Amino acid sequence: MIPNRRADVVRQTAETHISVSIDLDGTGVSRLSTGIGFFDHMLDQIARHGLMDLAIDAKGDLHIDGHHTVEDVGITLGQAVARAVADKKGIRRYGHAYVPLDEALSRVVIDFSGRPGLVMNLPFTSGSIGGFDTQLTHEFFQGFANHALVTLHIDNLRGDNAHHQCETVFKAFARALRAAVERDPRAADIIPSTKGSL
């Protein structure tokens, strides 16, 4: 029997209350409520292009700014993904994707290495997109990488429009994540590491 690859995680602090439910083998259905419209739009890209069902409900101190909400969603999503892949037996481990949107092009490479790391080159052409502080993109992916225990390389290779830049990054991330967690039928019972654990 194929194991269920779903997880539910709740994170509550003095600044935020976040709940995340994920099914890595879903169909791309999402239910998202963070209070930040553009951020919801980006999270929807993860679900749709990652072909995973994703429900996120976030209530944060948006009267201050979006920092705590965005960062804590990244942390909680990372925890949920880590829980869903469990011992990582049978996954492909690595994933990469290039995604264009008009003039913009981004590349994301991910490794479920067990060693958190983020290298990100995303020179936004604007400081905000629809009220979303573009600096928070880094906070989201840093939180995700730290708690999913992945190595993540993100590069926006070109782009003039900040919306396009950000959207290509999230779509490429979704595609790379989907590829990395995909089951490998040739290695169904194998942890993809010479060490025997990740």
Sequence and secondary structure as in RCSB ss.txt:
>XXXX:A:sequence
MIPNRRADVVRQTAETHISVSIDLDGTGVSRLSTGIGFFDHMLDQIARHGLMDLAIDAKGDLHIDGHHTVEDVGI
TLGQAVARAVADKKGIRRYGHAYVPLDEALSRVVIDFSGRPGLVMNLPFTSGSIGGFDTQLTHEFFQGFANHALV
TLHIDNLRGDNAHHQCETVFKAFARALRAAVERDPRAADIIPSTKGSL
>XXXX:A:secstr
     EEEEEEE SSEEEEEEEETTS S EEEE S HHHHHHHHHHHHHHT EEEEEEEE TTT SHHHHHHHHH
HHHHHHHHHHTT TTB  EEEEEEEETTEEEEEEEE  SS EEEEE   SSSEETTEETTHHHHHHHHHHHHHT 
EEEEEEEE S HHHHHHHHHHHHHHHHHHHHSB GGGTT  SSTTS  
